[in-house]
């Protein structure tokens, strides 16, 4: 028994928390205005901005101190579009920045009503975008962070004198209401509510049908002074009076009903204080299903016969109280329900075309007539549209300043494209790829969505040929990097410097015309699914050969969409990069050995061969012989160097060592040997030479390839110790430095050897 009571008690309490809080008096509302004006004084545009900002934050800037930054940052849109959603929407970096830019303008601007059309090709996910956006807006608006107030009248009927006969009056009222309802419903003319909300204390509660902000009820001629006094001594006063975003507080009028009721009450009661006691404020809650605050129309939703909503019960009650039925009319249109809220059209076709045209006419004229009265429409008007549906609204398309288009194209940020694959097919797909190859799949898809000629990039880079190891001739690979927010390492210092904010803006601006054709989001998932079902099940990881094979042989029809030469360039960039990785992994192992060699050499040049000495820097016991010098000098000068040039080199080194390095740098300045000029120069030479040649000995030794294959198997023990050490370091460095798995590291080494990449890039 107690458990039932407890459970019920808890349920009741939880539900109180969730349900609408009781209205607060005008005075309490004003207290709240003063204590947190930035929250309580927001119109729909400001709250929309705050909502986006609250969900996605400030964004991450990879180059925070870059003086040429255009603040093209990485926004994390997951809370807004992905979490708690049946169908996540993935906003790429370009679109996220566009959206943030839009809402910032909305917040800043002195608002004129506009229709914001999100224009995107089929399969770009725009309906998912709008649905998720509105769902989160609803959640936000109903939360404490997103709170806004709306006006509600609470009228004590006793103020108007004793009612003739309370009980019978209400029966008559109800009867009258029912009769009117009956009559009008059967004629299909109007939509009627017959309910008079009544508080427990006998007060009549009448919400503003247009969800007016309560502050608007203060007559405009008094507002400025009132607010000035309200914010006396507050730093917010300055903001309120100067920030364009708050202009609405001084400009907007309450709805016709509230305005009329206010005047009528003042006339009847002759006491503003009494009237202001009837003004209450409550949390403006959005409810998409009821169309309160948010209404979303699909093209197939047929129009209702009558747009005018009445509430005869309230009307009768008001007439009785005010005894002047001609002035105050509780009637409003459906648009009032989304005043200060969101009105959205899912696609502009069939019935939504009519809605769009109606909306456009209303906002162009600034006001809209409901029967005899005028109604304000101050809503966030959103629509999504396919480019092909532009024909439906072509009469407004070009010249209307009431329409703002925001492009919502296919994903052009390769990181987002990969995120979509992972979301659809599971995170573990990545494990089936060698590093970089999954991103390259995305690069192929994205290449079909970009323009092939980029004026902005050509103006900046000039001749694309100079980057042909890293980039295609159309510079699409460069553009893709920039769209992800990265400035590639391989750019020359000169080009890096030339990447001014003006150039950056031009490049990003090009994205506004891209992503409308090419492989759609929907199709790219189909293609990936097909690709992965073929190659994802193999024992071998997916590499670039397989990827190119798929596009050039299996999906030849796609080659028409992929720009000519793109796959070759992608392959070249990949090959060059992995070759560098393998080389570096071999070379890094040698780092300690290089230092030893140079220190021993610098020590040894002071002796004539052949002697054995202990090096003072390394404590190595060195046999200083001609062979010793030959070995190191061949690495410093190249194996083709003549004996004469080696001898000369050795003499110069010895001279510098004794005259400068030892006497001045080491003894006088207290530097260590590795900090000296000569050490640094020898090290540079050594590294350069060794990197170039590092693979040679292994490529010529077929044991090396087999040892890689047998790495970490019992057979590995059968190899020569030298090879075992090299292979082990190579594999481990690839894992540590370049995030390969052991299997991946083995496979990429074999890939480099089998494709003879060292020779392909020998001259580079
Ligand atoms: Zn109102």
Boltz pocket constraint, residues with backbone or C-beta under 6 A from the ligand:
constraints:
  - pocket:
      binder: B
      contacts: [[A, 151], [A, 208], [A, 209], [A, 210], [A, 211], [A, 212], [A, 254], [A, 255], [A, 256], [A, 257], [A, 258], [A, 259]]
      max_distance: 6.0
